[in-house]
Amino acid sequence: MTVHKEGYTSLALCILFIFVLNAVIQFYFPQALALKWIIYILSFSLFVIILQFFRSPSIHIKADETQVLCPADGKVVVIEETVETEYLKDKRIQISVFMSPVNVHVNRNPISGAIKYFKYNPGKYLVAWHPKSSTENERTTIVTENSDGVAILFRQIAGAMARRIVWYVKQGDKVKQGEQFGFIKFGSRVDVFLPLGSTVKVGLGEAVKGGCTVLAELTKIIAPVKPAKTEEANTFEAVAAARPVKNTIGKKG
């Protein structure tokens, strides 16, 4: 496991703060052993919290166009049929994943394909589980279309603590399933809007992992197969093709 690049600055500031705090305690209270140990414990705890928040575990991803992978670690808080009003403007199955501060906050592409739409929307900072956070909070909206023409819309949504959404994609990019597309700092939510008819593979309250858990399986649209021609039909067509066509142009009736 490694530290995500979004955490480099935060970790550097954390280490600097710990160093200054411990230096001050050592200089002004050299004999206060109890106070020193309290500061040592608090410093270590703070460092571990920041370190675990920005962890970026390596995972093995097996791409599958029939599946929609979960874009983030967390817990499923919404599974419902709703109308997506920003881009798709039709009925969809919405699955929402709440990311607590202890979760990995890397965001991953749910499917492979081309990004057909991207928009950053400034907004409020309602708690992430608030029903209106999907449409009123600061957020990004991304629509990826796979090779079968199936479009999946997903959103990064800021919460009461998450005040910075980071994204690494733009409209027109080609993306691969499971690769990182962004990061959200300090707890938040991700919404995924699936086509009606998709088979949901998770339940409410279920813990999920980004890039690993399958949220749903897509229904593949199969073109109807034309019935094979019978032997009699083939014979009739052959006779009709061989029959001479009378030329009636210029003849009087």
DRENPADREN-241648 format. One record per residue (C-alpha): residue number from 1; y, z, x. Coordinates in Angstrom, 3 decimals. Example, Ala and Ser with C-alpha at 12.3 -4.5 7.8 and 13.67 -1.06 7.14 Angstrom:
<rs>
<r 1, <-4.500, 7.800, 12.300>>
<r 2, <-1.060, 7.140, 13.670>>
</rs>
This chain:
<rs>
<r 1, <0.000, 0.000, 0.000>>
<r 2, <3.491, -0.866, 1.228>>
<r 3, <7.075, 0.014, 0.300>>
<r 4, <8.810, -2.563, -1.860>>
<r 5, <11.864, -4.250, -0.356>>
<r 6, <14.019, -2.902, -3.199>>
<r 7, <13.367, 0.592, -1.868>>
<r 8, <14.560, 0.137, 1.709>>
<r 9, <18.162, 1.198, 1.007>>
<r 10, <17.153, 4.088, -1.254>>
<r 11, <14.671, 5.397, 1.295>>
<r 12, <17.235, 5.129, 4.108>>
<r 13, <19.793, 7.081, 2.065>>
<r 14, <17.169, 9.656, 1.147>>
<r 15, <16.205, 10.195, 4.792>>
<r 16, <19.870, 10.461, 5.817>>
<r 17, <20.536, 13.015, 3.064>>
<r 18, <17.508, 15.091, 4.090>>
<r 19, <18.531, 14.987, 7.761>>
<r 20, <22.115, 16.090, 7.035>>
<r 21, <21.025, 18.821, 4.618>>
<r 22, <18.518, 20.297, 7.054>>
<r 23, <20.992, 20.069, 9.942>>
<r 24, <23.596, 21.990, 7.922>>
<r 25, <21.101, 24.688, 6.971>>
<r 26, <19.916, 24.994, 10.569>>
<r 27, <23.489, 25.243, 11.896>>
<r 28, <24.978, 27.678, 9.369>>
<r 29, <21.893, 29.722, 8.419>>
<r 30, <19.680, 29.798, 11.538>>
<r 31, <18.060, 33.120, 10.545>>
<r 32, <17.461, 32.360, 6.866>>
<r 33, <13.756, 31.495, 7.063>>
<r 34, <13.153, 31.700, 3.299>>
<r 35, <16.074, 29.329, 2.586>>
<r 36, <14.855, 26.932, 5.275>>
<r 37, <11.378, 26.733, 3.749>>
<r 38, <12.810, 26.124, 0.296>>
<r 39, <14.938, 23.274, 1.685>>
<r 40, <11.948, 21.888, 3.611>>
<r 41, <9.820, 21.833, 0.457>>
<r 42, <12.573, 20.276, -1.657>>
<r 43, <13.276, 17.667, 1.024>>
<r 44, <9.623, 16.719, 1.278>>
<r 45, <9.292, 16.513, -2.520>>
<r 46, <12.355, 14.270, -2.796>>
<r 47, <11.043, 11.953, -0.089>>
<r 48, <7.615, 11.687, -1.758>>
<r 49, <9.184, 10.956, -5.169>>
<r 50, <11.347, 8.132, -3.789>>
<r 51, <8.450, 6.795, -1.721>>
<r 52, <5.995, 6.689, -4.624>>
<r 53, <8.558, 5.101, -6.928>>
<r 54, <9.065, 2.150, -4.589>>
<r 55, <5.411, 1.716, -3.688>>
<r 56, <4.054, -1.807, -3.898>>
<r 57, <0.240, -1.794, -3.992>>
<r 58, <-1.632, -4.961, -3.083>>
<r 59, <-3.777, -6.331, -5.902>>
<r 60, <-6.237, -9.196, -6.237>>
<r 61, <-5.354, -11.612, -9.015>>
<r 62, <-7.675, -14.216, -10.512>>
<r 63, <-5.515, -16.759, -12.332>>
<r 64, <-6.725, -17.805, -15.787>>
<r 65, <-4.669, -20.018, -18.123>>
<r 66, <-6.420, -18.620, -21.191>>
<r 67, <-5.206, -15.082, -20.442>>
<r 68, <-1.843, -13.313, -20.462>>
<r 69, <-1.613, -10.623, -17.783>>
<r 70, <0.425, -7.470, -18.203>>
<r 71, <3.761, -7.864, -16.345>>
<r 72, <4.176, -4.166, -15.464>>
<r 73, <2.462, -0.812, -15.033>>
<r 74, <2.951, 1.626, -17.886>>
<r 75, <1.850, 2.420, -21.431>>
<r 76, <1.682, 0.129, -24.483>>
<r 77, <4.218, 1.415, -27.028>>
<r 78, <4.549, -1.551, -29.431>>
<r 79, <2.088, -4.083, -30.877>>
<r 80, <3.528, -5.849, -33.893>>
<r 81, <4.333, -9.185, -35.483>>
<r 82, <8.039, -9.918, -35.298>>
<r 83, <10.569, -12.753, -35.197>>
<r 84, <11.928, -13.656, -31.750>>
<r 85, <15.555, -14.649, -32.362>>
<r 86, <16.999, -15.501, -28.949>>
<r 87, <15.058, -18.602, -27.880>>
<r 88, <11.752, -19.220, -29.670>>
<r 89, <13.177, -18.420, -33.133>>
<r 90, <9.791, -18.041, -34.768>>
<r 91, <7.176, -15.401, -35.515>>
<r 92, <5.444, -13.892, -32.507>>
<r 93, <3.189, -11.008, -31.552>>
<r 94, <5.275, -8.527, -29.567>>
<r 95, <3.650, -6.222, -27.023>>
<r 96, <5.926, -3.719, -25.281>>
<r 97, <5.079, -1.699, -22.173>>
<r 98, <7.040, 1.446, -21.315>>
<r 99, <7.427, 2.146, -17.586>>
<r 100, <7.956, 5.822, -16.696>>
<r 101, <9.546, 6.884, -13.377>>
<r 102, <6.078, 7.578, -11.919>>
<r 103, <4.818, 4.019, -12.539>>
<r 104, <4.906, 1.119, -10.084>>
<r 105, <8.035, -0.825, -11.052>>
<r 106, <7.098, -4.254, -9.720>>
<r 107, <7.199, -6.945, -12.446>>
<r 108, <4.676, -9.798, -12.343>>
<r 109, <4.404, -13.196, -14.069>>
<r 110, <2.102, -12.964, -17.106>>
<r 111, <1.133, -16.666, -16.861>>
<r 112, <1.476, -19.606, -14.507>>
<r 113, <3.797, -22.475, -15.395>>
<r 114, <7.397, -23.664, -15.406>>
<r 115, <10.334, -21.456, -16.373>>
<r 116, <11.985, -23.221, -19.311>>
<r 117, <14.619, -20.583, -20.042>>
<r 118, <16.275, -17.719, -18.201>>
<r 119, <19.221, -15.558, -19.244>>
<r 120, <20.693, -12.245, -18.137>>
<r 121, <22.235, -10.247, -20.976>>
<r 122, <24.515, -7.270, -20.253>>
<r 123, <24.218, -4.459, -22.767>>
<r 124, <23.686, -0.798, -23.571>>
<r 125, <21.402, 1.778, -21.945>>
<r 126, <19.490, 3.178, -24.911>>
<r 127, <16.249, 4.989, -24.156>>
<r 128, <13.570, 2.389, -23.472>>
<r 129, <11.428, 3.292, -26.494>>
<r 130, <14.360, 2.875, -28.925>>
<r 131, <13.598, 0.067, -31.445>>
<r 132, <16.929, -1.673, -30.683>>
<r 133, <16.581, -1.526, -26.881>>
<r 134, <14.877, -4.945, -26.918>>
<r 135, <17.998, -6.627, -28.329>>
<r 136, <20.910, -4.344, -27.397>>
<r 137, <20.133, -3.034, -23.897>>
<r 138, <20.888, -4.764, -20.609>>
<r 139, <18.021, -7.219, -20.156>>
<r 140, <16.746, -10.516, -18.839>>
<r 141, <14.883, -13.032, -20.983>>
<r 142, <12.416, -15.430, -19.366>>
<r 143, <10.303, -18.144, -21.000>>
<r 144, <7.402, -19.645, -19.050>>
<r 145, <5.443, -22.630, -20.346>>
<r 146, <1.925, -23.288, -19.058>>
<r 147, <0.226, -26.649, -18.521>>
<r 148, <-1.017, -26.673, -22.137>>
<r 149, <2.544, -26.392, -23.438>>
<r 150, <2.134, -22.771, -24.557>>
<r 151, <5.365, -20.783, -24.107>>
<r 152, <5.401, -17.043, -23.400>>
<r 153, <8.684, -15.134, -23.608>>
<r 154, <9.078, -11.819, -21.772>>
<r 155, <11.960, -9.443, -21.109>>
<r 156, <12.967, -6.876, -18.521>>
<r 157, <14.852, -4.153, -20.401>>
<r 158, <16.977, -1.430, -18.825>>
<r 159, <16.566, 2.128, -20.110>>
<r 160, <18.609, 5.319, -20.042>>
<r 161, <17.754, 5.831, -16.350>>
<r 162, <17.164, 2.246, -15.256>>
<r 163, <20.582, 0.878, -14.338>>
<r 164, <19.517, -2.020, -12.183>>
<r 165, <17.349, -4.997, -13.117>>
<r 166, <16.343, -7.293, -10.275>>
<r 167, <14.875, -10.793, -10.716>>
<r 168, <13.671, -13.429, -8.246>>
<r 169, <13.328, -16.470, -10.519>>
<r 170, <15.565, -19.008, -12.227>>
<r 171, <15.236, -21.765, -14.815>>
<r 172, <13.189, -24.692, -13.527>>
<r 173, <11.086, -22.669, -11.082>>
<r 174, <7.318, -23.091, -10.934>>
<r 175, <5.619, -19.694, -10.944>>
<r 176, <2.089, -18.404, -10.465>>
<r 177, <0.357, -15.850, -12.616>>
<r 178, <0.488, -12.353, -11.122>>
<r 179, <3.200, -13.071, -8.547>>
<r 180, <6.311, -10.868, -8.529>>
<r 181, <9.239, -12.064, -10.612>>
<r 182, <11.368, -8.915, -10.526>>
<r 183, <11.792, -5.161, -10.257>>
<r 184, <13.387, -2.480, -12.455>>
<r 185, <14.600, 0.805, -10.990>>
<r 186, <13.821, 4.213, -12.477>>
<r 187, <11.945, 3.739, -15.708>>
<r 188, <12.309, 1.026, -18.318>>
<r 189, <10.430, -1.385, -20.578>>
<r 190, <9.001, -4.902, -20.622>>
<r 191, <8.448, -6.913, -23.830>>
<r 192, <6.058, -9.861, -24.114>>
<r 193, <6.113, -12.278, -27.078>>
<r 194, <2.826, -14.102, -27.716>>
<r 195, <1.996, -17.004, -30.052>>
<r 196, <0.475, -16.060, -33.406>>
<r 197, <-3.289, -16.358, -33.191>>
<r 198, <-3.486, -14.842, -29.719>>
<r 199, <-6.259, -12.273, -29.335>>
<r 200, <-4.700, -8.957, -28.307>>
<r 201, <-6.882, -7.110, -25.784>>
<r 202, <-4.995, -3.785, -25.552>>
<r 203, <-4.252, -0.937, -27.937>>
<r 204, <-1.298, 1.340, -28.676>>
<r 205, <-0.978, 4.133, -26.144>>
<r 206, <-3.219, 2.393, -23.622>>
<r 207, <-2.335, 2.671, -19.927>>
<r 208, <-1.983, -0.778, -18.350>>
<r 209, <-1.502, -2.200, -14.855>>
<r 210, <0.760, -5.089, -13.929>>
<r 211, <-1.117, -8.175, -12.775>>
<r 212, <-4.492, -6.570, -13.613>>
<r 213, <-4.697, -5.707, -17.312>>
<r 214, <-5.222, -8.626, -19.720>>
<r 215, <-2.792, -8.232, -22.614>>
<r 216, <-4.150, -11.106, -24.671>>
<r 217, <-6.188, -14.275, -24.707>>
<r 218, <-4.496, -17.470, -25.844>>
<r 219, <-6.020, -19.725, -28.481>>
<r 220, <-6.489, -23.131, -26.905>>
<r 221, <-5.450, -25.995, -29.178>>
<r 222, <-8.224, -28.585, -29.246>>
<r 223, <-7.483, -32.102, -30.495>>
<r 224, <-9.762, -33.206, -33.356>>
<r 225, <-12.670, -35.411, -32.282>>
<r 226, <-12.865, -38.795, -34.006>>
<r 227, <-16.229, -39.383, -35.659>>
<r 228, <-18.473, -41.914, -33.925>>
<r 229, <-18.746, -45.292, -35.638>>
<r 230, <-22.042, -46.090, -37.349>>
<r 231, <-24.151, -49.081, -36.382>>
<r 232, <-23.298, -50.773, -39.713>>
<r 233, <-19.551, -50.406, -39.040>>
<r 234, <-19.905, -51.880, -35.560>>
<r 235, <-21.873, -54.856, -36.973>>
<r 236, <-19.246, -55.462, -39.687>>
<r 237, <-16.414, -55.426, -37.118>>
<r 238, <-18.291, -57.855, -34.880>>
<r 239, <-18.835, -60.304, -37.773>>
<r 240, <-15.188, -60.032, -38.866>>
<r 241, <-13.985, -60.731, -35.334>>
<r 242, <-16.206, -63.826, -35.021>>
<r 243, <-15.152, -65.290, -38.393>>
<r 244, <-12.584, -68.149, -37.977>>
<r 245, <-9.126, -67.516, -39.392>>
<r 246, <-7.767, -70.275, -41.669>>
<r 247, <-4.316, -71.563, -40.819>>
<r 248, <-2.295, -71.794, -44.025>>
<r 249, <1.148, -72.201, -42.477>>
<r 250, <2.979, -75.232, -43.878>>
<r 251, <0.421, -75.909, -46.644>>
<r 252, <1.637, -76.183, -50.189>>
<r 253, <0.094, -73.928, -52.740>>
</rs>
